[in-house]
C-alpha cells in the first residue's frame, strides 16, 4: 500500500488489481517505437494497467475515489481485460469495510472506474458501499445513457443507474467542494465531463495539495501533453487540459495520483532539461 498525508488528511492508494489494455489504444497516435521504450507489451500488444483507487481519511469521513472494474463484467470482457476484483480485499487489508465508506467519487463513469459502485443482489444491483453518498457529473451520466457507437462499451448502466434511481448517487454540475478540503474540478478531453479530485490541507505556510487526475494523465508514461490515449473523445481538449493542470500543479508542487499506473501510482511532476516533463515518484 502507498500512503502519505496532506495536512490532516491521510491518503492511501488501494488497487483493484491490474487489467489488460492494448498498447496502441493506450498511447493513441504515439508510434510504438517510442512508447515501447517505456512500456514493453506482450505478444498480443497488451500492457498491464493499474486500477488505482484513492482512499482519503479526513478524520471524520472515509472518501473513496474510483472503484475499479468490480466483479460484474460479462464473460467476453473478462477474456479481453481480466477481472482481478481486488479492491474489497485490499480495503479489508487496511481495516476498511464497505460499511466504513462515507463518500464515493467517480471521476467519470467508464466501467473500469466505477465497477465496484454496485454488486449483484438477487435479480438486481445494490450499492457496494451501503452508507456512502456517491457523486458523479450529470453530463457524464447523460452521455453514458446515449449509448453512442463510439464509446457505448465503456458505459455499463448497472454501475450507476440503480444508485441514481435510489437517490444514493448525486449528479453534480461542474466544480464542487464535496467536503472541506476535498473538491472536484473539470478537466475535459478523455470525456467531456471528466473531473479530477483535489485534496488540499495544511496552513497557509505549509499548504499541500494532491490531485487524482484520472484519465487526463493515466500513467507516468503519459506526461507529455501530446501523449494522449486513443480512448480520448476530445484529444485536443486533453492537451489543453493537461497544460492547464501543469500551470498550477508544477509551481505549487502538487502530488499527482495516476489511475492506471501499476508501478508508480503517484509522484511529483517536474521540468528537466529543455523543459522536458519528468516524474519524481514518491
N, C-alpha and C positions, 0 to 999 in steps of 0.2 A: 504494500500500500504506500502511496505517496501522500505525504501530509505536510501542511505548513499552516501558518497563521497570518491573517491580515487584520491588524488591530485586535479586536476582541473576537473575531471570527476564526473558527478552525475549519480548514479546507482539506478534504480528503478525496483523492481520485479513486473511484470504485469502478471496476471493469465488469462488463457483461461478457468478456472474452474477446476473441478475435474472429473475423469473418473474411471471406474472400472478396476481393474486388479486382476487376480486370484492370491491368496496368494502363492500358490505353485510355480507358474511361477515367481512371483516377487522375491522369495527367493531361487529358484533352489534347490540344494541338502540340504539346511539347514533344519533340522527337524522342523515340525510345533510346536512341544513342546517348541522349542527355540524361533522362530520368533514371535509366538503368545503372548509372554510376552511383546513384544514391540508394536505390532500392532494386534488389535483384528478384525478378519474378520466377515462378516455377515454370515447368514445361508447357503449361496451359496459359501462360502470360498472366497468372494471378499473383496478387500480393496479399499478404496478411495485413488487415487493417484493424486497428483497435476499436473498441466500443466503450469509450470512457464517459462515465457519468461523474458528476461532481457533487459531493455531499458538503453542505455548508451548515455548520453548527453555530448558531448565533448566541447561544446561552439559554434562549427560551424557545427557539424553533429549530427543527431539523428540516432543511430545504434540500431537495434532490433535483439537480439539473440534469435532464435527459434520463431515459430509462432503457436504452439499448434496444436490441432486437426482440427480446422476450422469448416466449415459447409457443407462439401460435402460428408460425409460418407454415404455409401449405408445403406438402412433401416436395413438390417440384422446386420451390425456392430454397428449401433446406439443402437439396442436392447442389444448387448453384452457389449459395452463400455460406453454408454451415449455419448451425443454430446452437451456439455454445450455452446460452441461457445460464450465465454465471452470476448475474447481478445480485439476486437474493442471497445466494450462498456467500458472496463477498461482503454484502452488508451484514449478514449474520456473523461473519468472522470478526467484524469490528464492533459487535454488540448492538446492532441496529436491526430491529424487526420491522416488517411493513407497517405495523400499527404505530411505530415511532415517528414516521414521516408526517410532517405537518403541511408541507407545501411541495408540489412538483411543478417545475417549469420546463416546458418543451420549447426549444428554440425554433423548431418547425415540426411538421407532422409526417415526415418521411418515416417509413416503417422501422428503420434502423436507429431511430431517435426516440420513439415512443412505444416500443413494443411491450414493455412491462407496465405500461399505463393500466392495462386490464389483464385479467386472466379469465379462462373459461369457468363458468359456473352453471352447471346443468346444461340447458339448451341456449344459454345466453352468455353475457360477459359482464363482469363486475370489476370494480376498482381493486387493483393490487394493493394499493395503499388506502385502506378504508377511511381513515380520518383526515386524509390530505385534501387540501384545496388545490386544484390543478389550474395552470394558466397557459394559454396559447394565444397567438394572434388571430383575431377574427378573419382577417384577409387570407391567412394561411388555411384555415378551416374551410372557408368558402371556396378557395381554389381547389382543395382536395376533393370536395364534393362534386366538382365539374367532371372529374374523371376524363381528362383530356388525353388524347393518344400519346402525347409526348412524355407524360410522366404518371399516367394512371397507376402503373405498377408500384409506384413509390407510396401511394396512399391507401391504407387499409382501414376502413371505417370502424371496425371493432376496437381499434386502438383509441378512439376518441369519441365517436358518436354516442355511445352509452353514457359517457361522462357529461357530455353537453346536454343530453336529454334529461339526465337526473339533476342537473344544476351543479354537479361537483366540479366541472370544468368551467372556468370563467374565460370568456373570449374577450380579449382586450384590443384596443385600437391605438397602436403606436407606443411611444415611450411611457414607462410607468415605474414608480417605485413600489416594489412588492412588499418589502418591509424596510425600515430604516437601514440604509447602508447597502441594500441589495436592489438593483433596478435592472430594467431591460431597455435595450436600445436597438433600433432597426439598422441592419446592415444588409440591404438588398443585393441580389446578384445570384446566389445559389437558388433562392426563390425570391419572389417579390416582397415577401413579408417576413423573412428570416430575422430573428432577433438574437442578440448576444446578451449574456447575463454579466453584469458588472458588480463587483463587490468592493466596497471602499471602507476602510477602517483606520483608526488611529487619530491622533490630534493633528492640528494644523502643521506642526513642525515635523511630524513623523507619519504623515498620511501615506498609506499604501493602497494599491488597487490591483485587483486581479480581474481578468475577463475571460469567461468561457466564450470563445469566439465562434464556436460551432463550425459549420462548413464554409465559412468565409476563408479560413486558413485551416484546412482539416488536419494537416500534419506539419512538422518542422521542415518537411521537404517542399512545402508549398509557400514559402515566404515571399518569393519574388511576385510582384503584382501580376505579371502576365502568366504565371503558372496556375492556371485555373482548371477545374475539372470539366470533363465533357458533360457531367450531370448538371452543371450550372445552366439555368434557364436564361440568364442575362449576363453573359461573361463580361461585357463592357462595364456593367454596373458592379460586378465583382471587383474589377480592377480599381474603379473609383472608390468603392467602399474600403478596400484594403488601404489605399492611400490615405483616406480619411481616418482610418483606425491608427495607422502608423504616426500620423501627425500628432496624436496625443499619447499613444502607448509608448513610443520610443523616448521622447523627452521626459515623460513622467514616470518612466521605468515601470510599466505595468507587467505583472506576471500574466503571461498568455497561456490559457489552457486549451489543448488541442483535443478535438473529439475523436480522431481516428489514428492517432499516433500511438502504437503499442509499445514503443521503446522510450520515448521522451514525451510523456503526456503534458508536460508544461515546462516553461522556461522563459527567459528574458530575451527579447529580440533587440539586436544592436546593429549598428552600421560599422562595417570593417573598411578595409582598403577600397578605394574608389567607390565608396558608398554602398558596397555590397551588403545585403542583409544577412546576418548571422544569428544563430540560436545559441544562447548560453543556457544549457539545461540546468535544472535545479537538482 
